[in-house]
Amino acid sequence: MLVANPIYDVVFKFLLEDAKIAKLLLSSIIGEAIEELAFLPQEFVSDIDKEKIDKPRNQEKNATGRRHH
């Protein structure tokens, strides 16, 4: 399995955030001119209940009346 070097991955992501550089870089990689790029969000935000994350599992089971061994 090949694992990307995180340093280069961050640099690549940073370069692709600039439309002009992204077009030039991707155009060089695929060997074709790129006319337009559509930038989509790269981060995902979830509405997870913070209380549920902070509570350890054994406390959660005890609250339901189950015995924890």
mmCIF file of the N, C-alpha and C atoms, coordinates in Angstrom:
data_MODEL
# 
_entry.id   MODEL 
# 
loop_
_atom_site.group_PDB 
_atom_site.id 
_atom_site.type_symbol 
_atom_site.label_atom_id 
_atom_site.label_alt_id 
_atom_site.label_comp_id 
_atom_site.label_asym_id 
_atom_site.label_entity_id 
_atom_site.label_seq_id 
_atom_site.pdbx_PDB_ins_code 
_atom_site.Cartn_x 
_atom_site.Cartn_y 
_atom_site.Cartn_z 
_atom_site.occupancy 
_atom_site.B_iso_or_equiv 
_atom_site.pdbx_formal_charge 
_atom_site.auth_seq_id 
_atom_site.auth_comp_id 
_atom_site.auth_asym_id 
_atom_site.auth_atom_id 
_atom_site.pdbx_PDB_model_num 
ATOM 1   N N  . MET A 1 1  ? 0.839   -1.173 0.000   1.00 0.00 ? 1  MET A N  1 
ATOM 2   C CA . MET A 1 1  ? 0.000   0.000  0.000   1.00 0.00 ? 1  MET A CA 1 
ATOM 3   C C  . MET A 1 1  ? 0.890   1.245  0.000   1.00 0.00 ? 1  MET A C  1 
ATOM 4   N N  . LEU A 1 2  ? 0.582   2.189  -0.872  1.00 0.00 ? 2  LEU A N  1 
ATOM 5   C CA . LEU A 1 2  ? 1.317   3.446  -0.923  1.00 0.00 ? 2  LEU A CA 1 
ATOM 6   C C  . LEU A 1 2  ? 0.583   4.498  -0.106  1.00 0.00 ? 2  LEU A C  1 
ATOM 7   N N  . VAL A 1 3  ? 1.320   5.186  0.733   1.00 0.00 ? 3  VAL A N  1 
ATOM 8   C CA . VAL A 1 3  ? 0.734   6.240  1.559   1.00 0.00 ? 3  VAL A CA 1 
ATOM 9   C C  . VAL A 1 3  ? 1.361   7.561  1.152   1.00 0.00 ? 3  VAL A C  1 
ATOM 10  N N  . ALA A 1 4  ? 0.520   8.548  0.871   1.00 0.00 ? 4  ALA A N  1 
ATOM 11  C CA . ALA A 1 4  ? 1.025   9.866  0.466   1.00 0.00 ? 4  ALA A CA 1 
ATOM 12  C C  . ALA A 1 4  ? 1.702   10.552 1.645   1.00 0.00 ? 4  ALA A C  1 
ATOM 13  N N  . ASN A 1 5  ? 2.756   11.271 1.345   1.00 0.00 ? 5  ASN A N  1 
ATOM 14  C CA . ASN A 1 5  ? 3.435   12.058 2.360   1.00 0.00 ? 5  ASN A CA 1 
ATOM 15  C C  . ASN A 1 5  ? 2.522   13.229 2.730   1.00 0.00 ? 5  ASN A C  1 
ATOM 16  N N  . PRO A 1 6  ? 2.132   13.342 4.004   1.00 0.00 ? 6  PRO A N  1 
ATOM 17  C CA . PRO A 1 6  ? 1.201   14.399 4.413   1.00 0.00 ? 6  PRO A CA 1 
ATOM 18  C C  . PRO A 1 6  ? 1.696   15.810 4.102   1.00 0.00 ? 6  PRO A C  1 
ATOM 19  N N  . ILE A 1 7  ? 3.000   16.010 4.090   1.00 0.00 ? 7  ILE A N  1 
ATOM 20  C CA . ILE A 1 7  ? 3.537   17.343 3.789   1.00 0.00 ? 7  ILE A CA 1 
ATOM 21  C C  . ILE A 1 7  ? 3.171   17.730 2.363   1.00 0.00 ? 7  ILE A C  1 
ATOM 22  N N  . TYR A 1 8  ? 3.378   16.816 1.425   1.00 0.00 ? 8  TYR A N  1 
ATOM 23  C CA . TYR A 1 8  ? 3.071   17.118 0.028   1.00 0.00 ? 8  TYR A CA 1 
ATOM 24  C C  . TYR A 1 8  ? 1.568   17.201 -0.207  1.00 0.00 ? 8  TYR A C  1 
ATOM 25  N N  . ASP A 1 9  ? 0.803   16.385 0.498   1.00 0.00 ? 9  ASP A N  1 
ATOM 26  C CA . ASP A 1 9  ? -0.648  16.405 0.361   1.00 0.00 ? 9  ASP A CA 1 
ATOM 27  C C  . ASP A 1 9  ? -1.206  17.772 0.760   1.00 0.00 ? 9  ASP A C  1 
ATOM 28  N N  . VAL A 1 10 ? -0.706  18.345 1.835   1.00 0.00 ? 10 VAL A N  1 
ATOM 29  C CA . VAL A 1 10 ? -1.146  19.667 2.294   1.00 0.00 ? 10 VAL A CA 1 
ATOM 30  C C  . VAL A 1 10 ? -0.749  20.736 1.281   1.00 0.00 ? 10 VAL A C  1 
ATOM 31  N N  . VAL A 1 11 ? 0.451   20.634 0.757   1.00 0.00 ? 11 VAL A N  1 
ATOM 32  C CA . VAL A 1 11 ? 0.920   21.604 -0.239  1.00 0.00 ? 11 VAL A CA 1 
ATOM 33  C C  . VAL A 1 11 ? 0.071   21.500 -1.500  1.00 0.00 ? 11 VAL A C  1 
ATOM 34  N N  . PHE A 1 12 ? -0.214  20.280 -1.941  1.00 0.00 ? 12 PHE A N  1 
ATOM 35  C CA . PHE A 1 12 ? -1.039  20.072 -3.131  1.00 0.00 ? 12 PHE A CA 1 
ATOM 36  C C  . PHE A 1 12 ? -2.433  20.671 -2.925  1.00 0.00 ? 12 PHE A C  1 
ATOM 37  N N  . LYS A 1 13 ? -3.018  20.425 -1.762  1.00 0.00 ? 13 LYS A N  1 
ATOM 38  C CA . LYS A 1 13 ? -4.343  20.975 -1.455  1.00 0.00 ? 13 LYS A CA 1 
ATOM 39  C C  . LYS A 1 13 ? -4.297  22.504 -1.470  1.00 0.00 ? 13 LYS A C  1 
ATOM 40  N N  . PHE A 1 14 ? -3.253  23.078 -0.891  1.00 0.00 ? 14 PHE A N  1 
ATOM 41  C CA . PHE A 1 14 ? -3.100  24.537 -0.862  1.00 0.00 ? 14 PHE A CA 1 
ATOM 42  C C  . PHE A 1 14 ? -3.000  25.096 -2.283  1.00 0.00 ? 14 PHE A C  1 
ATOM 43  N N  . LEU A 1 15 ? -2.213  24.450 -3.130  1.00 0.00 ? 15 LEU A N  1 
ATOM 44  C CA . LEU A 1 15 ? -2.054  24.913 -4.513  1.00 0.00 ? 15 LEU A CA 1 
ATOM 45  C C  . LEU A 1 15 ? -3.377  24.848 -5.280  1.00 0.00 ? 15 LEU A C  1 
ATOM 46  N N  . LEU A 1 16 ? -4.155  23.814 -5.028  1.00 0.00 ? 16 LEU A N  1 
ATOM 47  C CA . LEU A 1 16 ? -5.414  23.652 -5.756  1.00 0.00 ? 16 LEU A CA 1 
ATOM 48  C C  . LEU A 1 16 ? -6.496  24.630 -5.301  1.00 0.00 ? 16 LEU A C  1 
ATOM 49  N N  . GLU A 1 17 ? -6.276  25.334 -4.204  1.00 0.00 ? 17 GLU A N  1 
ATOM 50  C CA . GLU A 1 17 ? -7.250  26.325 -3.748  1.00 0.00 ? 17 GLU A CA 1 
ATOM 51  C C  . GLU A 1 17 ? -7.202  27.594 -4.592  1.00 0.00 ? 17 GLU A C  1 
ATOM 52  N N  . ASP A 1 18 ? -6.127  27.799 -5.328  1.00 0.00 ? 18 ASP A N  1 
ATOM 53  C CA . ASP A 1 18 ? -5.989  28.955 -6.216  1.00 0.00 ? 18 ASP A CA 1 
ATOM 54  C C  . ASP A 1 18 ? -6.376  28.502 -7.629  1.00 0.00 ? 18 ASP A C  1 
ATOM 55  N N  . ALA A 1 19 ? -7.436  29.096 -8.192  1.00 0.00 ? 19 ALA A N  1 
ATOM 56  C CA . ALA A 1 19 ? -7.973  28.651 -9.483  1.00 0.00 ? 19 ALA A CA 1 
ATOM 57  C C  . ALA A 1 19 ? -6.934  28.687 -10.601 1.00 0.00 ? 19 ALA A C  1 
ATOM 58  N N  . LYS A 1 20 ? -6.148  29.753 -10.670 1.00 0.00 ? 20 LYS A N  1 
ATOM 59  C CA . LYS A 1 20 ? -5.160  29.887 -11.745 1.00 0.00 ? 20 LYS A CA 1 
ATOM 60  C C  . LYS A 1 20 ? -4.088  28.799 -11.639 1.00 0.00 ? 20 LYS A C  1 
ATOM 61  N N  . ILE A 1 21 ? -3.580  28.593 -10.446 1.00 0.00 ? 21 ILE A N  1 
ATOM 62  C CA . ILE A 1 21 ? -2.549  27.570 -10.232 1.00 0.00 ? 21 ILE A CA 1 
ATOM 63  C C  . ILE A 1 21 ? -3.137  26.176 -10.444 1.00 0.00 ? 21 ILE A C  1 
ATOM 64  N N  . ALA A 1 22 ? -4.362  25.960 -9.966  1.00 0.00 ? 22 ALA A N  1 
ATOM 65  C CA . ALA A 1 22 ? -5.007  24.653 -10.119 1.00 0.00 ? 22 ALA A CA 1 
ATOM 66  C C  . ALA A 1 22 ? -5.168  24.297 -11.590 1.00 0.00 ? 22 ALA A C  1 
ATOM 67  N N  . LYS A 1 23 ? -5.606  25.262 -12.399 1.00 0.00 ? 23 LYS A N  1 
ATOM 68  C CA . LYS A 1 23 ? -5.760  25.008 -13.839 1.00 0.00 ? 23 LYS A CA 1 
ATOM 69  C C  . LYS A 1 23 ? -4.425  24.647 -14.472 1.00 0.00 ? 23 LYS A C  1 
ATOM 70  N N  . LEU A 1 24 ? -3.391  25.406 -14.142 1.00 0.00 ? 24 LEU A N  1 
ATOM 71  C CA . LEU A 1 24 ? -2.062  25.166 -14.698 1.00 0.00 ? 24 LEU A CA 1 
ATOM 72  C C  . LEU A 1 24 ? -1.527  23.795 -14.275 1.00 0.00 ? 24 LEU A C  1 
ATOM 73  N N  . LEU A 1 25 ? -1.634  23.492 -13.003 1.00 0.00 ? 25 LEU A N  1 
ATOM 74  C CA . LEU A 1 25 ? -1.109  22.238 -12.471 1.00 0.00 ? 25 LEU A CA 1 
ATOM 75  C C  . LEU A 1 25 ? -1.863  21.028 -13.040 1.00 0.00 ? 25 LEU A C  1 
ATOM 76  N N  . LEU A 1 26 ? -3.182  21.071 -12.988 1.00 0.00 ? 26 LEU A N  1 
ATOM 77  C CA . LEU A 1 26 ? -3.974  19.950 -13.502 1.00 0.00 ? 26 LEU A CA 1 
ATOM 78  C C  . LEU A 1 26 ? -3.828  19.800 -15.009 1.00 0.00 ? 26 LEU A C  1 
ATOM 79  N N  . SER A 1 27 ? -3.727  20.917 -15.701 1.00 0.00 ? 27 SER A N  1 
ATOM 80  C CA . SER A 1 27 ? -3.522  20.895 -17.145 1.00 0.00 ? 27 SER A CA 1 
ATOM 81  C C  . SER A 1 27 ? -2.200  20.210 -17.486 1.00 0.00 ? 27 SER A C  1 
ATOM 82  N N  . SER A 1 28 ? -1.167  20.496 -16.706 1.00 0.00 ? 28 SER A N  1 
ATOM 83  C CA . SER A 1 28 ? 0.142   19.862 -16.921 1.00 0.00 ? 28 SER A CA 1 
ATOM 84  C C  . SER A 1 28 ? 0.080   18.364 -16.658 1.00 0.00 ? 28 SER A C  1 
ATOM 85  N N  . ILE A 1 29 ? -0.673  17.966 -15.646 1.00 0.00 ? 29 ILE A N  1 
ATOM 86  C CA . ILE A 1 29 ? -0.763  16.546 -15.287 1.00 0.00 ? 29 ILE A CA 1 
ATOM 87  C C  . ILE A 1 29 ? -1.492  15.742 -16.358 1.00 0.00 ? 29 ILE A C  1 
ATOM 88  N N  . ILE A 1 30 ? -2.639  16.253 -16.833 1.00 0.00 ? 30 ILE A N  1 
ATOM 89  C CA . ILE A 1 30 ? -3.436  15.470 -17.788 1.00 0.00 ? 30 ILE A CA 1 
ATOM 90  C C  . ILE A 1 30 ? -3.091  15.758 -19.246 1.00 0.00 ? 30 ILE A C  1 
ATOM 91  N N  . GLY A 1 31 ? -2.313  16.807 -19.494 1.00 0.00 ? 31 GLY A N  1 
ATOM 92  C CA . GLY A 1 31 ? -1.892  17.122 -20.854 1.00 0.00 ? 31 GLY A CA 1 
ATOM 93  C C  . GLY A 1 31 ? -2.974  17.736 -21.721 1.00 0.00 ? 31 GLY A C  1 
ATOM 94  N N  . GLU A 1 32 ? -3.979  18.331 -21.112 1.00 0.00 ? 32 GLU A N  1 
ATOM 95  C CA . GLU A 1 32 ? -5.054  18.994 -21.848 1.00 0.00 ? 32 GLU A CA 1 
ATOM 96  C C  . GLU A 1 32 ? -5.349  20.341 -21.197 1.00 0.00 ? 32 GLU A C  1 
ATOM 97  N N  . ALA A 1 33 ? -5.863  21.263 -22.004 1.00 0.00 ? 33 ALA A N  1 
ATOM 98  C CA . ALA A 1 33 ? -6.232  22.576 -21.470 1.00 0.00 ? 33 ALA A CA 1 
ATOM 99  C C  . ALA A 1 33 ? -7.509  22.461 -20.643 1.00 0.00 ? 33 ALA A C  1 
ATOM 100 N N  . ILE A 1 34 ? -7.523  23.135 -19.517 1.00 0.00 ? 34 ILE A N  1 
ATOM 101 C CA . ILE A 1 34 ? -8.706  23.157 -18.661 1.00 0.00 ? 34 ILE A CA 1 
ATOM 102 C C  . ILE A 1 34 ? -9.365  24.517 -18.810 1.00 0.00 ? 34 ILE A C  1 
ATOM 103 N N  . GLU A 1 35 ? -10.628 24.502 -19.204 1.00 0.00 ? 35 GLU A N  1 
ATOM 104 C CA . GLU A 1 35 ? -11.346 25.753 -19.430 1.00 0.00 ? 35 GLU A CA 1 
ATOM 105 C C  . GLU A 1 35 ? -11.978 26.296 -18.155 1.00 0.00 ? 35 GLU A C  1 
ATOM 106 N N  . GLU A 1 36 ? -12.512 25.407 -17.329 1.00 0.00 ? 36 GLU A N  1 
ATOM 107 C CA . GLU A 1 36 ? -13.235 25.859 -16.140 1.00 0.00 ? 36 GLU A CA 1 
ATOM 108 C C  . GLU A 1 36 ? -13.114 24.825 -15.028 1.00 0.00 ? 36 GLU A C  1 
ATOM 109 N N  . LEU A 1 37 ? -13.006 25.308 -13.794 1.00 0.00 ? 37 LEU A N  1 
ATOM 110 C CA . LEU A 1 37 ? -12.985 24.437 -12.621 1.00 0.00 ? 37 LEU A CA 1 
ATOM 111 C C  . LEU A 1 37 ? -14.131 24.833 -11.703 1.00 0.00 ? 37 LEU A C  1 
ATOM 112 N N  . ALA A 1 38 ? -14.774 23.845 -11.125 1.00 0.00 ? 38 ALA A N  1 
ATOM 113 C CA . ALA A 1 38 ? -15.823 24.108 -10.134 1.00 0.00 ? 38 ALA A CA 1 
ATOM 114 C C  . ALA A 1 38 ? -15.280 23.694 -8.772  1.00 0.00 ? 38 ALA A C  1 
ATOM 115 N N  . PHE A 1 39 ? -15.140 24.646 -7.883  1.00 0.00 ? 39 PHE A N  1 
ATOM 116 C CA . PHE A 1 39 ? -14.617 24.367 -6.548  1.00 0.00 ? 39 PHE A CA 1 
ATOM 117 C C  . PHE A 1 39 ? -15.763 23.990 -5.619  1.00 0.00 ? 39 PHE A C  1 
ATOM 118 N N  . LEU A 1 40 ? -15.667 22.814 -5.025  1.00 0.00 ? 40 LEU A N  1 
ATOM 119 C CA . LEU A 1 40 ? -16.677 22.331 -4.093  1.00 0.00 ? 40 LEU A CA 1 
ATOM 120 C C  . LEU A 1 40 ? -16.093 22.307 -2.686  1.00 0.00 ? 40 LEU A C  1 
ATOM 121 N N  . PRO A 1 41 ? -16.920 22.386 -1.658  1.00 0.00 ? 41 PRO A N  1 
ATOM 122 C CA . PRO A 1 41 ? -16.417 22.340 -0.281  1.00 0.00 ? 41 PRO A CA 1 
ATOM 123 C C  . PRO A 1 41 ? -15.665 21.033 -0.023  1.00 0.00 ? 41 PRO A C  1 
ATOM 124 N N  . GLN A 1 42 ? -14.549 21.125 0.674   1.00 0.00 ? 42 GLN A N  1 
ATOM 125 C CA . GLN A 1 42 ? -13.739 19.949 0.963   1.00 0.00 ? 42 GLN A CA 1 
ATOM 126 C C  . GLN A 1 42 ? -13.862 19.492 2.408   1.00 0.00 ? 42 GLN A C  1 
ATOM 127 N N  . GLU A 1 43 ? -14.511 20.267 3.223   1.00 0.00 ? 43 GLU A N  1 
ATOM 128 C CA . GLU A 1 43 ? -14.674 19.926 4.635   1.00 0.00 ? 43 GLU A CA 1 
ATOM 129 C C  . GLU A 1 43 ? -16.127 19.538 4.872   1.00 0.00 ? 43 GLU A C  1 
ATOM 130 N N  . PHE A 1 44 ? -16.349 18.646 5.833   1.00 0.00 ? 44 PHE A N  1 
ATOM 131 C CA . PHE A 1 44 ? -17.696 18.191 6.149   1.00 0.00 ? 44 PHE A CA 1 
ATOM 132 C C  . PHE A 1 44 ? -17.995 18.518 7.599   1.00 0.00 ? 44 PHE A C  1 
ATOM 133 N N  . VAL A 1 45 ? -19.137 19.125 7.842   1.00 0.00 ? 45 VAL A N  1 
ATOM 134 C CA . VAL A 1 45 ? -19.554 19.459 9.204   1.00 0.00 ? 45 VAL A CA 1 
ATOM 135 C C  . VAL A 1 45 ? -20.758 18.603 9.544   1.00 0.00 ? 45 VAL A C  1 
ATOM 136 N N  . SER A 1 46 ? -20.709 17.973 10.694  1.00 0.00 ? 46 SER A N  1 
ATOM 137 C CA . SER A 1 46 ? -21.797 17.096 11.113  1.00 0.00 ? 46 SER A CA 1 
ATOM 138 C C  . SER A 1 46 ? -22.456 17.643 12.371  1.00 0.00 ? 46 SER A C  1 
ATOM 139 N N  . ASP A 1 47 ? -23.737 17.421 12.497  1.00 0.00 ? 47 ASP A N  1 
ATOM 140 C CA . ASP A 1 47 ? -24.476 17.853 13.684  1.00 0.00 ? 47 ASP A CA 1 
ATOM 141 C C  . ASP A 1 47 ? -24.553 16.703 14.686  1.00 0.00 ? 47 ASP A C  1 
ATOM 142 N N  . ILE A 1 48 ? -23.427 16.364 15.290  1.00 0.00 ? 48 ILE A N  1 
ATOM 143 C CA . ILE A 1 48 ? -23.376 15.286 16.271  1.00 0.00 ? 48 ILE A CA 1 
ATOM 144 C C  . ILE A 1 48 ? -23.658 15.877 17.646  1.00 0.00 ? 48 ILE A C  1 
ATOM 145 N N  . ASP A 1 49 ? -24.439 15.161 18.427  1.00 0.00 ? 49 ASP A N  1 
ATOM 146 C CA . ASP A 1 49 ? -24.770 15.606 19.775  1.00 0.00 ? 49 ASP A CA 1 
ATOM 147 C C  . ASP A 1 49 ? -23.502 15.573 20.632  1.00 0.00 ? 49 ASP A C  1 
ATOM 148 N N  . LYS A 1 50 ? -23.034 16.732 21.066  1.00 0.00 ? 50 LYS A N  1 
ATOM 149 C CA . LYS A 1 50 ? -21.789 16.834 21.833  1.00 0.00 ? 50 LYS A CA 1 
ATOM 150 C C  . LYS A 1 50 ? -21.879 16.043 23.137  1.00 0.00 ? 50 LYS A C  1 
ATOM 151 N N  . GLU A 1 51 ? -23.048 16.030 23.757  1.00 0.00 ? 51 GLU A N  1 
ATOM 152 C CA . GLU A 1 51 ? -23.219 15.307 25.011  1.00 0.00 ? 51 GLU A CA 1 
ATOM 153 C C  . GLU A 1 51 ? -22.949 13.821 24.823  1.00 0.00 ? 51 GLU A C  1 
ATOM 154 N N  . LYS A 1 52 ? -23.394 13.281 23.702  1.00 0.00 ? 52 LYS A N  1 
ATOM 155 C CA . LYS A 1 52 ? -23.204 11.860 23.429  1.00 0.00 ? 52 LYS A CA 1 
ATOM 156 C C  . LYS A 1 52 ? -21.725 11.530 23.213  1.00 0.00 ? 52 LYS A C  1 
ATOM 157 N N  . ILE A 1 53 ? -20.984 12.452 22.624  1.00 0.00 ? 53 ILE A N  1 
ATOM 158 C CA . ILE A 1 53 ? -19.554 12.237 22.391  1.00 0.00 ? 53 ILE A CA 1 
ATOM 159 C C  . ILE A 1 53 ? -18.783 12.265 23.707  1.00 0.00 ? 53 ILE A C  1 
ATOM 160 N N  . ASP A 1 54 ? -19.150 13.184 24.597  1.00 0.00 ? 54 ASP A N  1 
ATOM 161 C CA . ASP A 1 54 ? -18.432 13.354 25.857  1.00 0.00 ? 54 ASP A CA 1 
ATOM 162 C C  . ASP A 1 54 ? -18.692 12.234 26.858  1.00 0.00 ? 54 ASP A C  1 
ATOM 163 N N  . LYS A 1 55 ? -19.806 11.516 26.721  1.00 0.00 ? 55 LYS A N  1 
ATOM 164 C CA . LYS A 1 55 ? -20.180 10.497 27.692  1.00 0.00 ? 55 LYS A CA 1 
ATOM 165 C C  . LYS A 1 55 ? -19.552 9.153  27.318  1.00 0.00 ? 55 LYS A C  1 
ATOM 166 N N  . PRO A 1 56 ? -18.751 8.558  28.214  1.00 0.00 ? 56 PRO A N  1 
ATOM 167 C CA . PRO A 1 56 ? -18.174 7.238  27.930  1.00 0.00 ? 56 PRO A CA 1 
ATOM 168 C C  . PRO A 1 56 ? -19.271 6.192  27.751  1.00 0.00 ? 56 PRO A C  1 
ATOM 169 N N  . ARG A 1 57 ? -18.976 5.138  27.011  1.00 0.00 ? 57 ARG A N  1 
ATOM 170 C CA . ARG A 1 57 ? -19.974 4.109  26.709  1.00 0.00 ? 57 ARG A CA 1 
ATOM 171 C C  . ARG A 1 57 ? -20.522 3.430  27.959  1.00 0.00 ? 57 ARG A C  1 
ATOM 172 N N  . ASN A 1 58 ? -19.667 3.160  28.939  1.00 0.00 ? 58 ASN A N  1 
ATOM 173 C CA . ASN A 1 58 ? -20.158 2.452  30.123  1.00 0.00 ? 58 ASN A CA 1 
ATOM 174 C C  . ASN A 1 58 ? -21.175 3.296  30.887  1.00 0.00 ? 58 ASN A C  1 
ATOM 175 N N  . GLN A 1 59 ? -21.027 4.608  30.896  1.00 0.00 ? 59 GLN A N  1 
ATOM 176 C CA . GLN A 1 59 ? -22.016 5.476  31.542  1.00 0.00 ? 59 GLN A CA 1 
ATOM 177 C C  . GLN A 1 59 ? -23.315 5.449  30.756  1.00 0.00 ? 59 GLN A C  1 
ATOM 178 N N  . GLU A 1 60 ? -23.209 5.397  29.448  1.00 0.00 ? 60 GLU A N  1 
ATOM 179 C CA . GLU A 1 60 ? -24.389 5.371  28.589  1.00 0.00 ? 60 GLU A CA 1 
ATOM 180 C C  . GLU A 1 60 ? -25.186 4.088  28.834  1.00 0.00 ? 60 GLU A C  1 
ATOM 181 N N  . LYS A 1 61 ? -24.500 2.944  28.975  1.00 0.00 ? 61 LYS A N  1 
ATOM 182 C CA . LYS A 1 61 ? -25.178 1.674  29.236  1.00 0.00 ? 61 LYS A CA 1 
ATOM 183 C C  . LYS A 1 61 ? -25.798 1.668  30.622  1.00 0.00 ? 61 LYS A C  1 
ATOM 184 N N  . ASN A 1 62 ? -25.081 2.217  31.612  1.00 0.00 ? 62 ASN A N  1 
ATOM 185 C CA . ASN A 1 62 ? -25.611 2.261  32.967  1.00 0.00 ? 62 ASN A CA 1 
ATOM 186 C C  . ASN A 1 62 ? -26.869 3.112  33.035  1.00 0.00 ? 62 ASN A C  1 
ATOM 187 N N  . ALA A 1 63 ? -26.934 4.150  32.238  1.00 0.00 ? 63 ALA A N  1 
ATOM 188 C CA . ALA A 1 63 ? -28.096 5.036  32.231  1.00 0.00 ? 63 ALA A CA 1 
ATOM 189 C C  . ALA A 1 63 ? -29.328 4.320  31.683  1.00 0.00 ? 63 ALA A C  1 
ATOM 190 N N  . THR A 1 64 ? -29.117 3.297  30.856  1.00 0.00 ? 64 THR A N  1 
ATOM 191 C CA . THR A 1 64 ? -30.256 2.565  30.288  1.00 0.00 ? 64 THR A CA 1 
ATOM 192 C C  . THR A 1 64 ? -30.693 1.431  31.201  1.00 0.00 ? 64 THR A C  1 
ATOM 193 N N  . GLY A 1 65 ? -29.999 1.228  32.298  1.00 0.00 ? 65 GLY A N  1 
ATOM 194 C CA . GLY A 1 65 ? -30.384 0.184  33.239  1.00 0.00 ? 65 GLY A CA 1 
ATOM 195 C C  . GLY A 1 65 ? -29.668 -1.132 33.016  1.00 0.00 ? 65 GLY A C  1 
ATOM 196 N N  . ARG A 1 66 ? -28.845 -1.233 32.018  1.00 0.00 ? 66 ARG A N  1 
ATOM 197 C CA . ARG A 1 66 ? -28.106 -2.467 31.759  1.00 0.00 ? 66 ARG A CA 1 
ATOM 198 C C  . ARG A 1 66 ? -26.895 -2.530 32.677  1.00 0.00 ? 66 ARG A C  1 
ATOM 199 N N  . ARG A 1 67 ? -26.554 -3.736 33.046  1.00 0.00 ? 67 ARG A N  1 
ATOM 200 C CA . ARG A 1 67 ? -25.366 -3.899 33.888  1.00 0.00 ? 67 ARG A CA 1 
ATOM 201 C C  . ARG A 1 67 ? -24.136 -3.948 33.010  1.00 0.00 ? 67 ARG A C  1 
ATOM 202 N N  . HIS A 1 68 ? -23.099 -3.298 33.458  1.00 0.00 ? 68 HIS A N  1 
ATOM 203 C CA . HIS A 1 68 ? -21.835 -3.288 32.725  1.00 0.00 ? 68 HIS A CA 1 
ATOM 204 C C  . HIS A 1 68 ? -20.863 -4.198 33.468  1.00 0.00 ? 68 HIS A C  1 
ATOM 205 N N  . HIS A 1 69 ? -20.358 -5.213 32.790  1.00 0.00 ? 69 HIS A N  1 
ATOM 206 C CA . HIS A 1 69 ? -19.434 -6.177 33.423  1.00 0.00 ? 69 HIS A CA 1 
ATOM 207 C C  . HIS A 1 69 ? -18.026 -5.733 33.275  1.00 0.00 ? 69 HIS A C  1 
# 
